[in-house]
Amino acid sequence: MTEPGTGSDLRGMRTTALDRGDHYVLSGAKTFISNGQTAELVIVCDVTVSGGEEKGISLFLVEADMPGFLRGRNLEKLGMKGQDTSELSFHEVRVPAASRSRS
């Protein structure tokens, strides 16, 4: 959930998922993500937008091989060197609607 410039404040989250009917388009960035360099599947928290209006917060499953998903830097840290901590970015990643969490 952590983002550059907003930390883990969900109200300040800027990663969005635009509803396009059968899929969503994710755009934004996350930081301090454990195992981000090696993950094959990530859970992304975002602000969901439908019809130009914010509809709340959703979780999406994003596969690492989806076009637009990029791994950033492996961040330096003091401990737990065996577990990477990374930046991840999402540039108009098309995610099937079925990958959205249901609550």
C-alpha positions in Angstrom: 0.0 0.0 0.0 2.9 2.3 0.6 3.4 5.0 -2.1 6.1 7.6 -2.8 5.2 10.9 -1.2 2.2 9.5 0.8 3.6 6.6 2.8 0.9 4.2 4.0 -1.8 6.8 4.3 -4.7 5.2 2.3 -6.5 8.6 2.0 -3.5 10.0 0.1 -3.2 7.0 -2.2 -2.7 8.1 -5.9 -2.6 4.7 -7.6 -5.8 4.4 -9.6 -7.8 1.6 -11.4 -10.1 3.0 -14.1 -13.1 0.8 -14.8 -13.3 -0.1 -18.5 -16.0 -2.8 -18.2 -14.3 -6.1 -18.7 -11.0 -4.8 -17.4 -9.4 -2.1 -15.3 -6.4 0.1 -16.2 -4.0 0.5 -13.3 -1.6 3.5 -13.1 0.6 4.5 -10.2 3.6 3.5 -8.1 4.3 1.6 -4.8 7.5 1.6 -2.7 9.0 -0.4 0.1 7.5 -3.6 -1.3 8.9 -6.8 0.2 10.1 -9.3 -2.4 9.2 -6.9 -5.2 12.2 -8.0 -7.3 11.2 -11.7 -7.3 7.4 -11.7 -7.0 5.4 -13.3 -9.9 2.1 -12.0 -8.5 1.5 -8.9 -6.5 -1.6 -7.5 -4.7 -2.1 -3.9 -5.6 -4.2 -1.5 -3.5 -5.7 1.4 -5.5 -8.5 4.0 -5.7 -11.1 2.6 -8.1 -12.7 5.1 -10.5 -15.8 4.4 -12.5 -17.7 6.9 -14.6 -15.3 9.6 -13.6 -16.1 9.1 -9.9 -14.0 7.5 -7.1 -15.8 4.4 -6.0 -13.5 3.4 -3.1 -10.5 1.3 -2.6 -9.9 -2.1 -4.3 -7.3 -4.8 -4.4 -6.1 -6.3 -7.7 -4.0 -9.3 -8.5 -1.4 -8.2 -11.0 0.9 -10.8 -12.7 4.5 -9.7 -13.2 4.5 -10.4 -16.9 1.6 -8.0 -17.6 2.5 -5.1 -20.0 3.1 -1.9 -18.1 4.2 -3.5 -14.8 7.7 -2.4 -14.0 10.1 -3.2 -11.2 12.1 -0.3 -9.9 15.1 -0.1 -7.7 16.0 -2.6 -5.0 16.2 -0.3 -2.0 19.0 -0.3 0.5 18.1 -1.3 4.1 19.8 -2.1 7.4 18.6 -5.6 8.0 17.1 -8.7 6.4 19.4 -8.5 3.3 18.0 -11.8 2.0 14.6 -10.2 1.4 14.6 -7.4 -1.2 12.5 -4.2 -0.8 11.6 -2.6 -4.0 9.8 0.1 -5.9 7.0 -1.1 -8.3 5.2 0.9 -11.0 2.1 0.4 -13.0 1.8 2.2 -16.4 -1.7 1.6 -17.8 -1.6 -2.1 -16.8 -4.8 -3.8 -18.2 -6.1 -6.1 -15.5 -9.1 -8.4 -16.0 -12.2 -7.4 -14.0 -12.1 -10.9 -12.4 -8.7 -10.0 -10.8 -10.5 -7.4 -8.6 -11.3 -8.3 -5.0 -14.9 -8.7 -4.0 -16.1 -7.5 -0.6 
